[in-house]
Amino acid sequence: MIKEGLLYTKQHEWAKAEGNIVTVGITDYAQMMLGEIIFVELPAVGTEVIYDHEMTVVESTKAANDIFAPVTGKIVSVNSALESEPELINKDCYNAGWICKIEMASDASLDLLLNAEQYKQHVKGFEQQ
Amino acid sequence: MAAKAPWGRKQMVFFFCSVRGLSKVLDKKTVLFDRHVALGAKMVEYAGWDMPLNYKAGLVQEHLATRSKAGLFDVSHMGRFVFRGRDNLAFLQHVLSNNAAALNVGESHYTIIPNDQGGAIDDAYLYRFFEDEYLLVVNAANREKDWNYFQKVLKGFDDVDMVDRSRDMALLSLQGPLSRSILAGLIDSGDSGTVVDGSMPEPLRNCLSIVTINGARVLLARTGYTGEPLCFELFINGEDALMIWDLLLDRGAQPVGLGARDTLRLEAALPLYGHEFGLDPEQKQISVFSCSLAKFAVSFSTLKGDFVGKAALKKQFEAFRRIQYRDYSLAEDLPRIIMPVAVTGKGIARPGYRVFASDKHVGYVTSGTMVPYYKYVGEGLQSVLTEEKQMRSICLALVDSDIVEGDRLEIEIRGKRTDAVVVPYHLRSEAPPYARPAAYDNLFKEKEPVSTANDLQAKALTLLGKAVDNTLWRQGQCVNLIPSEQTASSLTRALSIMDPAGRYAEHKQVKAFAEADVFYYQGTDFIAEVERILEEQMRIFLGCSEVETKPVSGQMANAAVFSSLVDYINRANRKSEQRRIGRVLNHHIIKGGHLSAQPMGALRDFVARDPNTERPAVVNFPVLAENPYKIDIAACREIIAEYKPELIILGKSVTLHREPVAEIRSFVDEMSLDCLIMYDMAHVLGLVGPYFQQPFAEGADIVTGSTHKTFFGTQRGIIASDYKRDDVRWPLWEAVRRRTFPGSVSNHHLGTLLGLLMAAYEMNHFKDEYQKKVLANAKAFALALKEAGLDVAGDADIDYTQTHQVILNVGYGSGPEIAGRLEDNNIIVNYQAGPQEEGFTASGYLRMGVAEMTRFGMQEEDFKSLAGLIHDVITRKKCVRQEVTLFRKRFLDMRYCFSGKEFDNVLERLHRLI
């Protein structure tokens, strides 16, 4: 399921911008491919993150997967519910399974992200491999 | 570890298999492939096989379902080789590390396929379902490698027929607390012709049987790779596999994929080839003894002889042995060992991550992930499984061999170090039916801090008050049915605390003084006389010529006899190491044998090791299939002929039948065996006589017993024989005297010795009435329980019992709960594992005895009323505490003991004296 109205990265993160705050999570396709999420390494609030650089890690029963920052900025809040319930990402990746919120230093990178239609094409490419 | 991911950079895939690409067609499918797909499994490639990683429920839920219910695994991808031919054993002894000759038909064991350098080519399980055939199960990923290696080695053997059955034989694994009942409900039984070998394997790990399920033959093993104490693996002909898979799912098993199979084995700290065996992350060979399981999987028995890798393994073993004592002088032969490690910081320890101790790089994680577990609440036996899921991060690590349990470590996770600690285990399997998680923060209970408050006077008063309450409750309100207990009479109890109590009277017969008893202390004339008369009274009671009364318990009496036998069989040889008892025939503990006759109990240091099995040289009495409480006397004769035991121990703690003493005596005599027939009469000592058994008249050499079960107390032990001075075995009796004092006791508790003399007077005076009444009450009680609708164990033809005991089957695993419920209703019994149960925590039986309550005057009719109350508690779950208390009030006066004014007067004087 790909949600309309969100922005996406090629590494399967989603981003939702509201003012200069961007909420970040991983896509339904990502959670499906990862399988059961058993651990989320939440970044520390205040950490500076850079567009397209590793920001944190989500681990499933079979893999550890880097999460890349979709924008440059500073972490302003994290979803601490994931500490005890990492499976929220499997259950509801676009809402209850959000990972963190970033205060953008600049909104320039938003233009580099994919829209829902572009991301759909991107995923289709993988499925045909 | 394939790192190819469908997206992104820097994704690390840790799982041991890769997701099946859509276009790739794998030729290796198990016979159950379509079932997996139909069940919605996520299929992956593993060792060339198309296998289910997990089903719709997902790995976490499948792991938990196995631990709480039953998981069903298709493991047909594993390699299965069958070995036949004259030289099959010689070949297996050569290529495997364990002692294949130790396997009897119906047994299996874990083994390593070692290489010349002390590493593992593979690890495997060897099964012996048939006399002339061995079945070896190897890892799927190593099947071809193992096969080719064996083919090469086979050239050196004349007559070995090795067949790969991996394709035509399916292998299912059924694991978890419900696995036993699921299987039991499916095994055909009753109709002769369909049953190949009866029913379930014996309730011990690694035991095998051959059964039929819905007409299909199944080779059934109590083995597995999950740590579950209730575990089965089923070898099935390919054409029957779908039918049996479906049946098992119908009965409630849940399909489980390879993903949870891996987390379950990790939690059980079981090794996986490629992780804990094979090459380490530095591409160095992992030593076989790095895995502590090697202790059980490598045999250096002289009977096994030379085998591939023996020299290298022996070196590792020497190092391993020293490392256990923290002596690292040979550590270069075993530089690293595998330890279970709990991650206490945040994160998951994945294979290949580096491990540090105080900043020193000490090794690597070999397997690790986050595993789920259900929380238990409550303490000890009362703890119950909840459905509250928790997760914990655990791993196995290959670390320097001087790392020990409790050491704090750090694991480098993506460049950051996280805290970890070496733990003794992650899971415990000794309390069936459940495997219990041992989380790091709940490994053991810390002792409560010692109270330093200086209020000992108040504490003393509290203690006295509680002792009064307890006595009033147990003696005035409870019906006591523990068959190993007895209340001693007031006279016996009073005498037990009179003056000789607290004193010493060590003495022994000295040959220089014509065997006169010489005492070491003064002031002992009275107790000397008591001991002499007690021996006389016990000789009269038992019908024999010799009795030793100094042991202070039945277990001590048994240990003293075993020690005496070792002394006796070495009497011609006082210079070299004294040999142990060569072969013992006894009752298995799960068939009602007593602890004191087991290698885990008093026998341990006196019985030899069988060089073939490398286990204590003990064989067990065979029991009747239709009545496991009774010795199968025909089969017993064959066992005696085959094993020629040096010691036979009759007598049990779950005892419904007379022991076949006369038959055993006739076998031993007819075969001219040099064998000691011992009857441990602990439970039935008070029944000795014409209504039960007369052990010496029937042919026993030695009788031991405790004096407080059916006998009238106090709590002590005795040893008796009918040897005369001119018997060839008289020196054995002399050894019994020596091994009792000074061998077992210095102070032989003179107070209870005095009490026991009163009990012996009472017994010899009242035994005729008492014994008849106990035996009649037991039968009446058993029949009444049966009539009430309860499941009484034993043989209906003898009214279920020939002793004071009655055994009730209350359902698998229900024993502790029902015994607790009865206690809440003031009925005291003990729960007991039955002949088909895996351990005391899985007990489904109650053991009851009528001796004590008979002594308090209960008659057949009263036991019928009691049976009704018990039925109310067990079946109707009624509260009858009030009724039981009132019932007990009718039985407060002790019978079968001396009474009357003259006794009352002296009892009062005794009271005044303390």
Interface residues (C-beta under 8 A of the other chain):
Chain A: K10 Q11 H12 A30 M33 G35 E36 I38 F39 E41 E54 V57 E59 T61 K62 A63 A64 N65 D66 F68 E87 F126 E127 Q129
Chain B: A5 P6 W7 G8 R9 K10 Q11 M12 V13 F14 F15 V19 G21 L22 K42 L53 N54 G58 L59 V60 G259 T263 K346 G347 I348 R350 T369 M370 M391 S393 R414
